Amino acid sequence: MYARLIVALTLLGSAPALFGSAPAWAAEPSGCDKFKWPIDKERAALTAQDRLKIASGADLAIPATAILDLKTPAEAKLPTSPERKPKDGTFAGFARFQKAPKAGTYTVSLSSAAWVDVVQDGEILKPMEFSGATDCAGIRKTMKYDLAAGPFVIQVSGVTENTISLAVLPSE
């Protein structure tokens, strides 16, 4: 019994050396070259000097690049409850789009980490593709959505700052 305990403790003590000190799935990709597709156009839009500065709830048209003013989740009054509950101390907001110019794939990109809900016809749409990386100035995540030619809303929540840059562009 005592020998088994010593063997078990020895194996537990050597586990970090054998498997590394942190799980591999914990590390997020780092650097602009780690996105799954080229992000030059989206990154340029998110860092452009002529981005609109808009209040939460404002109307935008595609192509859109804006700095969205955010509020506490209670003050933001998101039109649809977000799929993920925002953490305390974070910010939220939304932008309305009267319509996508035509049905198709559109890219939604953000400057910093946030939960995104794209809502069309009362339904939260799932992204067709998602990519993100840390340590890439100006862009943190980008997603591709299949939109119908109709009105939709983009909601962001869980943002640590009170503004976020948003770009909505036709996908190539």
Order of alpha helices (4+ residues) and beta strands (2+ residues): alpha-alpha-beta-beta-beta-alpha-beta-beta-beta-beta-beta-beta-beta-beta
